[in-house]
Amino acid sequence: MGGVIVGSASIKGGMLTRAQLRWNYRAIYPDVYVPRDVEPDLATRARGAWLWSRRRGIITGRAAAALHGARWVDDDAPVEVLWSNNYSPKGVITRRDRIAPGEITWIKGMPVATPARAALDLGRYLPHSQAVAHLDSIGRATGVASADILELAHRYKGTKGVRRCRRAVDLMDADAQSPQETRIRLALIKAGFPRPETQIPLFDVSDYPFAYLDMGWRDKKIAVEYDGEHHRTDPDQYRWDILRPRRILALGWIHIKVIAGDNEFIHHVKQAWLLREREARAVDRPA
């Protein structure tokens, strides 16, 4: 992981001289170094934080999620370590929380919280919307289910943040494919809409699923999808995104696209619901 070393141990072991350490390495934590030409990513910093803890700490939270394969974790996110130390360096958060042996796994020789335990800590300590986005991601990457996390929440009932975690887990959806989709889903729920279904398959005449809608309501045939930057930079994707909505509309769906910075999509969804309600009343009205 980026050649991270303990400086004093490397000198004592004869692997480096003090001059070589000074000129060829730079410190990321006290007595923990990486080569000067290495820009440490989150995995490298996680290993560095573990070495700084004298190999006693356990990596959890966002860094653990990333090590388990979760996407969309910022490389500059702080490394959360379960270890009793009140003087953590910048970029490291230490906590004295209890952790059972069964909640620890090993990744590349380093102790890391299991997906369920990492998810518990994500839900306990992150702001609500961030927590749900990270829970979506770790669920998608590892298959950890809400029941697995809630079992741990029950085990640690009464400890800090557990009730907050339960609220986040209740909104978790491992089918979300990006933080933007999570944000849209939470905004729809907050606006009072029923919880949308995610990754809704649409089938062509050959019963082949030609599209999976980000989210929506099958009974209303209303779809809400996030339109990311890759849709404009990938030529093949761009062409498909011209044809795809036509096929969705042909099946009778209302298709609402949401772009970055879009603060009006809730209004458009409300209008779509009103339209569907008017249509339903027209069908029910006696001739």
Contacts in CASP RR format, 6 or more apart in sequence:
PFRMAT RR
TARGET T0000
AUTHOR 0000-0000-0000
METHOD contacts of the structure
MODEL  1
MGGVIVGSASIKGGMLTRAQLRWNYRAIYPDVYVPRDVEPDLATRARGAW
LWSRRRGIITGRAAAALHGARWVDDDAPVEVLWSNNYSPKGVITRRDRIA
PGEITWIKGMPVATPARAALDLGRYLPHSQAVAHLDSIGRATGVASADIL
ELAHRYKGTKGVRRCRRAVDLMDADAQSPQETRIRLALIKAGFPRPETQI
PLFDVSDYPFAYLDMGWRDKKIAVEYDGEHHRTDPDQYRWDILRPRRILA
LGWIHIKVIAGDNEFIHHVKQAWLLREREARAVDRPA
1 43 0 8 1.000
1 44 0 8 1.000
1 46 0 8 1.000
1 47 0 8 1.000
1 108 0 8 1.000
2 34 0 8 1.000
2 35 0 8 1.000
2 38 0 8 1.000
2 40 0 8 1.000
2 44 0 8 1.000
3 34 0 8 1.000
3 35 0 8 1.000
3 38 0 8 1.000
3 44 0 8 1.000
4 28 0 8 1.000
4 32 0 8 1.000
4 33 0 8 1.000
4 34 0 8 1.000
4 40 0 8 1.000
4 44 0 8 1.000
4 47 0 8 1.000
4 48 0 8 1.000
4 51 0 8 1.000
5 15 0 8 1.000
5 16 0 8 1.000
5 25 0 8 1.000
5 32 0 8 1.000
5 33 0 8 1.000
5 34 0 8 1.000
5 51 0 8 1.000
6 31 0 8 1.000
6 32 0 8 1.000
6 33 0 8 1.000
6 51 0 8 1.000
7 16 0 8 1.000
7 21 0 8 1.000
7 25 0 8 1.000
7 31 0 8 1.000
7 32 0 8 1.000
7 33 0 8 1.000
8 31 0 8 1.000
10 16 0 8 1.000
10 21 0 8 1.000
10 33 0 8 1.000
11 17 0 8 1.000
11 18 0 8 1.000
11 21 0 8 1.000
16 24 0 8 1.000
16 25 0 8 1.000
21 33 0 8 1.000
24 35 0 8 1.000
24 36 0 8 1.000
25 33 0 8 1.000
25 34 0 8 1.000
25 35 0 8 1.000
25 36 0 8 1.000
26 33 0 8 1.000
26 34 0 8 1.000
26 35 0 8 1.000
26 36 0 8 1.000
27 33 0 8 1.000
28 34 0 8 1.000
28 40 0 8 1.000
28 44 0 8 1.000
28 45 0 8 1.000
28 48 0 8 1.000
29 48 0 8 1.000
29 49 0 8 1.000
29 51 0 8 1.000
29 52 0 8 1.000
29 89 0 8 1.000
29 92 0 8 1.000
30 52 0 8 1.000
30 89 0 8 1.000
31 52 0 8 1.000
32 48 0 8 1.000
32 49 0 8 1.000
32 51 0 8 1.000
32 52 0 8 1.000
34 40 0 8 1.000
34 44 0 8 1.000
38 44 0 8 1.000
41 75 0 8 1.000
42 62 0 8 1.000
42 63 0 8 1.000
42 66 0 8 1.000
42 73 0 8 1.000
42 74 0 8 1.000
42 75 0 8 1.000
42 76 0 8 1.000
42 77 0 8 1.000
42 79 0 8 1.000
43 63 0 8 1.000
43 66 0 8 1.000
43 67 0 8 1.000
45 63 0 8 1.000
45 79 0 8 1.000
45 91 0 8 1.000
46 59 0 8 1.000
46 63 0 8 1.000
46 64 0 8 1.000
46 66 0 8 1.000
46 67 0 8 1.000
46 79 0 8 1.000
46 110 0 8 1.000
47 108 0 8 1.000
47 110 0 8 1.000
48 79 0 8 1.000
49 59 0 8 1.000
49 63 0 8 1.000
49 79 0 8 1.000
49 81 0 8 1.000
49 91 0 8 1.000
49 92 0 8 1.000
50 57 0 8 1.000
50 59 0 8 1.000
50 81 0 8 1.000
50 110 0 8 1.000
50 111 0 8 1.000
52 89 0 8 1.000
52 92 0 8 1.000
53 81 0 8 1.000
53 83 0 8 1.000
53 85 0 8 1.000
53 94 0 8 1.000
56 83 0 8 1.000
57 81 0 8 1.000
57 82 0 8 1.000
57 83 0 8 1.000
57 111 0 8 1.000
58 81 0 8 1.000
58 82 0 8 1.000
58 83 0 8 1.000
58 99 0 8 1.000
58 104 0 8 1.000
58 111 0 8 1.000
58 112 0 8 1.000
58 113 0 8 1.000
59 67 0 8 1.000
59 79 0 8 1.000
59 80 0 8 1.000
59 81 0 8 1.000
59 110 0 8 1.000
59 111 0 8 1.000
59 112 0 8 1.000
59 113 0 8 1.000
60 80 0 8 1.000
60 81 0 8 1.000
60 82 0 8 1.000
60 95 0 8 1.000
60 99 0 8 1.000
60 112 0 8 1.000
60 113 0 8 1.000
60 117 0 8 1.000
60 118 0 8 1.000
60 121 0 8 1.000
61 80 0 8 1.000
61 113 0 8 1.000
61 118 0 8 1.000
61 121 0 8 1.000
61 122 0 8 1.000
61 125 0 8 1.000
61 134 0 8 1.000
62 73 0 8 1.000
62 74 0 8 1.000
62 77 0 8 1.000
62 78 0 8 1.000
62 80 0 8 1.000
62 122 0 8 1.000
62 126 0 8 1.000
62 134 0 8 1.000
63 73 0 8 1.000
63 77 0 8 1.000
63 79 0 8 1.000
63 80 0 8 1.000
64 80 0 8 1.000
64 112 0 8 1.000
64 113 0 8 1.000
64 117 0 8 1.000
64 118 0 8 1.000
64 121 0 8 1.000
65 73 0 8 1.000
65 115 0 8 1.000
65 118 0 8 1.000
65 119 0 8 1.000
65 122 0 8 1.000
65 134 0 8 1.000
65 137 0 8 1.000
65 138 0 8 1.000
65 141 0 8 1.000
66 73 0 8 1.000
66 77 0 8 1.000
67 107 0 8 1.000
67 112 0 8 1.000
68 107 0 8 1.000
68 112 0 8 1.000
68 115 0 8 1.000
68 118 0 8 1.000
68 138 0 8 1.000
68 141 0 8 1.000
68 142 0 8 1.000
69 138 0 8 1.000
69 141 0 8 1.000
69 142 0 8 1.000
70 134 0 8 1.000
70 137 0 8 1.000
70 138 0 8 1.000
70 139 0 8 1.000
70 140 0 8 1.000
70 141 0 8 1.000
70 142 0 8 1.000
71 137 0 8 1.000
71 140 0 8 1.000
71 141 0 8 1.000
72 133 0 8 1.000
72 134 0 8 1.000
72 137 0 8 1.000
72 178 0 8 1.000
72 179 0 8 1.000
73 134 0 8 1.000
73 137 0 8 1.000
78 91 0 8 1.000
78 92 0 8 1.000
78 93 0 8 1.000
79 91 0 8 1.000
79 92 0 8 1.000
79 93 0 8 1.000
80 93 0 8 1.000
80 94 0 8 1.000
80 95 0 8 1.000
80 121 0 8 1.000
80 125 0 8 1.000
81 88 0 8 1.000
81 92 0 8 1.000
81 93 0 8 1.000
81 94 0 8 1.000
81 95 0 8 1.000
82 94 0 8 1.000
82 95 0 8 1.000
82 96 0 8 1.000
82 97 0 8 1.000
82 99 0 8 1.000
82 113 0 8 1.000
83 94 0 8 1.000
83 95 0 8 1.000
83 96 0 8 1.000
84 94 0 8 1.000
84 96 0 8 1.000
85 94 0 8 1.000
86 94 0 8 1.000
88 94 0 8 1.000
97 121 0 8 1.000
97 159 0 8 1.000
98 156 0 8 1.000
99 113 0 8 1.000
99 117 0 8 1.000
100 155 0 8 1.000
102 114 0 8 1.000
103 113 0 8 1.000
103 114 0 8 1.000
103 116 0 8 1.000
103 117 0 8 1.000
103 152 0 8 1.000
104 111 0 8 1.000
104 112 0 8 1.000
104 113 0 8 1.000
104 114 0 8 1.000
104 117 0 8 1.000
105 111 0 8 1.000
105 112 0 8 1.000
105 113 0 8 1.000
105 114 0 8 1.000
106 112 0 8 1.000
112 118 0 8 1.000
113 121 0 8 1.000
115 138 0 8 1.000
115 139 0 8 1.000
115 141 0 8 1.000
115 142 0 8 1.000
115 143 0 8 1.000
115 144 0 8 1.000
115 148 0 8 1.000
116 144 0 8 1.000
116 148 0 8 1.000
116 149 0 8 1.000
116 151 0 8 1.000
116 152 0 8 1.000
117 152 0 8 1.000
118 138 0 8 1.000
119 134 0 8 1.000
119 135 0 8 1.000
119 138 0 8 1.000
119 139 0 8 1.000
119 144 0 8 1.000
119 148 0 8 1.000
119 149 0 8 1.000
119 169 0 8 1.000
120 149 0 8 1.000
120 152 0 8 1.000
120 153 0 8 1.000
120 156 0 8 1.000
120 162 0 8 1.000
120 165 0 8 1.000
122 131 0 8 1.000
122 134 0 8 1.000
122 135 0 8 1.000
122 138 0 8 1.000
122 165 0 8 1.000
122 168 0 8 1.000
123 131 0 8 1.000
123 134 0 8 1.000
123 135 0 8 1.000
123 161 0 8 1.000
123 164 0 8 1.000
123 165 0 8 1.000
123 168 0 8 1.000
123 169 0 8 1.000
124 159 0 8 1.000
124 160 0 8 1.000
124 161 0 8 1.000
124 162 0 8 1.000
124 164 0 8 1.000
124 165 0 8 1.000
125 131 0 8 1.000
125 161 0 8 1.000
126 134 0 8 1.000
126 168 0 8 1.000
128 164 0 8 1.000
128 167 0 8 1.000
128 168 0 8 1.000
129 182 0 8 1.000
129 183 0 8 1.000
129 186 0 8 1.000
131 164 0 8 1.000
131 165 0 8 1.000
131 168 0 8 1.000
132 168 0 8 1.000
132 171 0 8 1.000
132 172 0 8 1.000
132 182 0 8 1.000
132 186 0 8 1.000
133 176 0 8 1.000
133 179 0 8 1.000
133 182 0 8 1.000
133 183 0 8 1.000
135 149 0 8 1.000
135 168 0 8 1.000
135 169 0 8 1.000
135 172 0 8 1.000
136 172 0 8 1.000
136 173 0 8 1.000
136 174 0 8 1.000
136 176 0 8 1.000
136 179 0 8 1.000
136 181 0 8 1.000
136 182 0 8 1.000
137 176 0 8 1.000
137 179 0 8 1.000
138 144 0 8 1.000
139 145 0 8 1.000
139 172 0 8 1.000
139 174 0 8 1.000
140 174 0 8 1.000
140 175 0 8 1.000
140 176 0 8 1.000
140 177 0 8 1.000
143 174 0 8 1.000
145 174 0 8 1.000
146 169 0 8 1.000
146 170 0 8 1.000
146 172 0 8 1.000
149 165 0 8 1.000
149 169 0 8 1.000
149 172 0 8 1.000
150 166 0 8 1.000
150 169 0 8 1.000
153 162 0 8 1.000
153 165 0 8 1.000
153 166 0 8 1.000
153 169 0 8 1.000
156 162 0 8 1.000
171 185 0 8 1.000
171 186 0 8 1.000
171 189 0 8 1.000
173 182 0 8 1.000
173 185 0 8 1.000
173 198 0 8 1.000
175 198 0 8 1.000
175 199 0 8 1.000
176 182 0 8 1.000
176 185 0 8 1.000
176 198 0 8 1.000
177 199 0 8 1.000
177 214 0 8 1.000
178 226 0 8 1.000
180 226 0 8 1.000
180 228 0 8 1.000
180 258 0 8 1.000
180 260 0 8 1.000
181 198 0 8 1.000
181 214 0 8 1.000
181 215 0 8 1.000
181 226 0 8 1.000
184 214 0 8 1.000
184 215 0 8 1.000
184 224 0 8 1.000
184 226 0 8 1.000
184 258 0 8 1.000
184 265 0 8 1.000
185 195 0 8 1.000
185 196 0 8 1.000
185 198 0 8 1.000
185 215 0 8 1.000
187 265 0 8 1.000
187 266 0 8 1.000
188 196 0 8 1.000
188 215 0 8 1.000
188 224 0 8 1.000
188 266 0 8 1.000
188 269 0 8 1.000
189 195 0 8 1.000
189 196 0 8 1.000
191 266 0 8 1.000
191 269 0 8 1.000
191 270 0 8 1.000
193 217 0 8 1.000
193 269 0 8 1.000
193 273 0 8 1.000
194 217 0 8 1.000
196 215 0 8 1.000
196 216 0 8 1.000
196 217 0 8 1.000
196 224 0 8 1.000
197 215 0 8 1.000
197 216 0 8 1.000
197 217 0 8 1.000
197 218 0 8 1.000
198 214 0 8 1.000
198 215 0 8 1.000
198 216 0 8 1.000
199 212 0 8 1.000
199 213 0 8 1.000
199 214 0 8 1.000
199 215 0 8 1.000
200 212 0 8 1.000
200 213 0 8 1.000
200 215 0 8 1.000
200 216 0 8 1.000
200 218 0 8 1.000
200 223 0 8 1.000
201 209 0 8 1.000
201 211 0 8 1.000
201 212 0 8 1.000
202 209 0 8 1.000
202 210 0 8 1.000
202 211 0 8 1.000
202 212 0 8 1.000
202 213 0 8 1.000
202 247 0 8 1.000
202 248 0 8 1.000
202 251 0 8 1.000
202 253 0 8 1.000
203 209 0 8 1.000
203 210 0 8 1.000
204 210 0 8 1.000
204 247 0 8 1.000
210 244 0 8 1.000
210 247 0 8 1.000
211 244 0 8 1.000
211 247 0 8 1.000
211 248 0 8 1.000
213 223 0 8 1.000
213 225 0 8 1.000
213 248 0 8 1.000
213 253 0 8 1.000
214 223 0 8 1.000
214 224 0 8 1.000
214 225 0 8 1.000
214 226 0 8 1.000
215 223 0 8 1.000
215 224 0 8 1.000
215 225 0 8 1.000
216 222 0 8 1.000
216 223 0 8 1.000
216 224 0 8 1.000
220 254 0 8 1.000
220 272 0 8 1.000
220 273 0 8 1.000
220 276 0 8 1.000
221 251 0 8 1.000
221 252 0 8 1.000
221 253 0 8 1.000
221 254 0 8 1.000
221 276 0 8 1.000
222 253 0 8 1.000
222 254 0 8 1.000
222 256 0 8 1.000
222 269 0 8 1.000
222 272 0 8 1.000
222 273 0 8 1.000
222 276 0 8 1.000
223 248 0 8 1.000
223 253 0 8 1.000
223 254 0 8 1.000
223 255 0 8 1.000
223 256 0 8 1.000
224 256 0 8 1.000
224 258 0 8 1.000
224 265 0 8 1.000
224 269 0 8 1.000
225 255 0 8 1.000
225 256 0 8 1.000
225 257 0 8 1.000
225 258 0 8 1.000
226 257 0 8 1.000
226 258 0 8 1.000
226 259 0 8 1.000
227 241 0 8 1.000
227 257 0 8 1.000
227 258 0 8 1.000
227 259 0 8 1.000
228 259 0 8 1.000
228 260 0 8 1.000
229 260 0 8 1.000
230 237 0 8 1.000
231 237 0 8 1.000
231 238 0 8 1.000
231 241 0 8 1.000
232 238 0 8 1.000
245 255 0 8 1.000
245 257 0 8 1.000
248 255 0 8 1.000
249 255 0 8 1.000
254 272 0 8 1.000
254 275 0 8 1.000
254 276 0 8 1.000
256 265 0 8 1.000
256 268 0 8 1.000
256 269 0 8 1.000
256 272 0 8 1.000
258 265 0 8 1.000
END
